[in-house]
């Protein structure tokens, strides 16, 4: 498979990882599609309705297995996974209490990645990280064009019940947000993650193992989840 321009070397002298997508995806920059006639935030609210969120986690803390997603909010392949695979994973496994999702954000593509991730992490303290992540994927613009604006964030936040957009914007510069960014980067490095999106799967509480996927649709991740659940 060809190498993705979104692969990132996290350890000096480490070999560039093989891209997790097929050649047919090269050059694509598809956005996470919202349901026709709805805003991205409204689509996210519908997708995650009734599911507990806590920090970076989505789903019941007592779910037997956890899937960790490593992603950069500017990565178009991450947005494609959010559009094509995430709804199936949420409906079939998260809402049924079988799986918990954890978002481990990365910010290697550039400045807009950092701003977007700051925003998502700040929203996590208000239990709405996944709503903001999904909204940002839906509105994803050109790489480092300044598309992650305060206006965009306020627009997304306005569609998330219970999320204060002004408070969210203010929280992005908090020291605890930067500490969480550093923790997430260290976690990715320790896991040997060098490309996005990447995934780890394991019993809730660990240990986790890297899941190799060759498709960004549900068929790329569902077999691994089913195998884990089957024991």
C-alpha positions in Angstrom: 0.0 0.0 0.0 1.2 3.6 -0.6 2.4 5.7 2.2 0.0 8.3 3.6 1.1 11.9 3.7 -0.6 11.9 7.1 1.7 9.3 8.6 3.9 10.8 11.3 7.1 9.6 12.8 6.8 9.9 16.6 10.2 8.3 17.5 13.4 9.5 15.9 14.9 7.1 13.5 11.7 4.9 13.5 10.6 3.6 10.1 7.5 5.2 8.5 4.5 2.9 9.2 2.6 1.4 6.3 -0.6 3.4 5.6 -3.8 1.8 6.8 -5.8 2.7 3.8 -5.9 1.6 0.2 -4.7 3.5 -2.9 -8.2 4.5 -3.8 -8.3 6.9 -0.9 -5.2 8.8 -1.9 -6.0 12.5 -2.6 -9.4 12.2 -1.0 -10.5 14.9 1.5 -14.1 13.9 2.1 -15.8 15.6 5.1 -17.8 13.8 7.7 -21.2 13.9 6.2 -24.0 15.3 8.3 -27.5 14.0 8.0 -29.2 15.9 5.2 -30.9 19.0 6.4 -29.2 19.1 9.8 -26.1 20.8 11.2 -23.0 18.9 12.1 -23.7 19.4 15.8 -27.3 18.2 15.5 -26.0 15.1 13.7 -23.5 14.4 16.5 -26.2 14.9 19.1 -28.3 12.3 17.4 -25.5 9.9 17.0 -24.4 10.1 20.6 -27.8 10.6 22.2 -28.2 8.7 25.5 -24.5 7.6 25.6 -22.5 8.8 28.6 -19.4 10.8 27.8 -16.6 11.4 30.3 -13.4 13.2 29.3 -12.1 11.5 26.2 -14.4 8.4 26.6 -17.7 7.5 25.0 -19.8 4.8 26.4 -20.3 2.9 29.6 -17.2 2.6 31.8 -18.3 -1.0 32.6 -18.2 -2.0 28.9 -16.0 -5.1 28.6 -13.8 -3.8 25.8 -12.4 -0.5 24.9 -11.4 0.8 21.4 -8.8 3.6 21.4 -8.8 5.9 18.4 -5.6 7.8 17.6 -6.5 10.7 15.3 -5.6 14.2 14.1 -8.7 16.4 13.5 -7.2 17.7 10.2 -6.6 14.2 8.9 -9.2 13.5 6.0 -8.9 9.8 6.6 -9.9 10.2 10.2 -12.9 12.2 9.0 -13.7 9.4 6.6 -13.6 6.8 9.4 -15.9 9.0 11.5 -18.4 9.2 8.6 -18.2 5.6 7.3 -17.4 3.4 10.3 -18.2 5.2 13.5 -22.0 5.2 13.2 -22.0 1.4 12.9 -19.6 1.0 15.8 -21.7 3.3 18.0 -25.0 1.7 17.1 -23.9 -1.9 17.3 -21.4 -1.9 20.2 -21.3 1.4 22.2 -25.1 1.9 22.6 -25.4 -1.8 23.6 -22.8 -1.5 26.3 -20.4 -3.9 24.6 -17.7 -1.3 23.8 -16.2 1.9 25.1 -14.5 4.4 22.8 -11.5 6.6 23.8 -10.3 9.4 21.7 -6.5 10.0 21.8 -5.9 13.1 19.8 -2.8 14.0 18.0 -1.7 17.4 16.5 1.1 16.8 14.0 -0.4 18.1 10.8 -0.1 21.8 11.9 -1.5 24.7 13.8 -5.2 24.0 13.1 -4.7 20.5 14.4 -3.5 22.0 17.7 -6.4 24.5 18.0 -8.9 21.8 17.1 -7.5 19.4 19.7 -7.4 22.0 22.4 -11.0 22.6 21.7 -12.0 18.9 21.9 -10.1 18.4 25.1 -11.7 21.4 26.7 -15.1 20.1 25.7 -14.2 16.8 27.3 -14.3 18.4 30.7 -17.9 19.3 29.9 -18.6 15.7 28.7 -19.0 16.7 25.1 -15.6 15.9 23.5 -17.2 13.5 20.9 -19.8 16.1 19.9 -17.1 18.6 19.1 -14.8 16.1 17.4 -17.7 15.0 15.1 -18.6 18.6 14.4 -15.0 19.5 13.5 -14.7 16.5 11.2 -17.9 17.6 9.4 -16.6 21.1 8.9 -13.0 20.0 8.1 -11.3 22.5 5.8 -8.1 22.7 3.9 -4.9 21.8 5.8 -3.7 24.7 8.0 -5.8 27.3 6.2 -7.1 28.7 9.4 -10.4 26.9 9.2 -10.6 26.2 12.9 -11.9 29.6 13.8 -13.7 30.8 17.0 -16.8 31.4 14.9 -16.8 27.8 13.7 -16.3 26.5 17.2 -19.1 28.7 18.5 -21.4 27.5 15.8 -20.7 23.8 16.5 -21.0 24.4 20.3 -24.3 26.2 19.9 -25.8 23.0 18.5 -24.7 20.9 21.5 -27.2 21.0 24.4 -25.6 21.9 27.6 -22.3 23.1 26.1 -21.3 26.8 26.8 -19.5 28.0 23.7 -17.9 31.0 25.5 -16.7 28.9 28.3 -15.3 26.4 25.8 -13.3 29.0 24.0 -11.9 30.4 27.2 -10.9 26.9 28.5 -8.7 26.1 25.5 -5.7 28.0 26.9 -5.9 26.4 30.4 -2.8 24.7 31.6 -4.7 21.4 32.1 -5.5 21.3 28.4 -1.9 21.5 27.4 -1.1 18.9 30.0 -3.6 16.6 28.4 -2.2 17.2 24.9 1.2 16.2 26.3 -0.2 13.1 27.9 -2.0 12.1 24.7 1.2 12.5 22.6 3.1 10.4 25.1 0.5 7.7 25.0 0.6 7.6 21.2 4.4 7.3 21.3 4.4 4.6 23.9 1.9 2.7 21.8 4.1 2.9 18.7 1.4 4.9 16.8 2.9 6.6 13.7 -0.1 7.2 11.5 -3.7 8.3 11.7 -6.2 6.9 12.1 -4.8 4.1 14.2 -6.6 1.9 16.7 -5.9 -0.1 19.9 -8.4 -2.7 21.3 -8.4 -4.6 24.5 -10.3 -5.3 27.8 -11.4 -2.1 29.5 -8.5 -1.1 31.7 -6.0 -2.8 29.3 -3.8 -4.2 28.0 -4.5 -3.0 24.5 -3.1 -4.1 21.2 -2.8 -2.4 17.8 -5.6 -3.3 15.4 -4.5 -3.4 11.8 -7.2 -2.2 9.4 -7.2 -2.1 5.6 -10.5 -0.3 5.2 -12.0 2.9 6.8 -15.5 1.4 6.6 -17.1 -0.8 9.2 -15.6 -3.9 7.6 -12.2 -2.7 8.6 -12.8 -2.7 12.4 -15.9 -4.8 13.1 -14.1 -8.2 12.7 -11.6 -7.3 15.4 -14.3 -6.1 17.7 -16.4 -9.3 17.1 -13.4 -11.5 17.7 -12.6 -9.8 21.0 -16.2 -10.1 22.2 -16.3 -13.7 21.2 -13.3 -14.4 23.5 
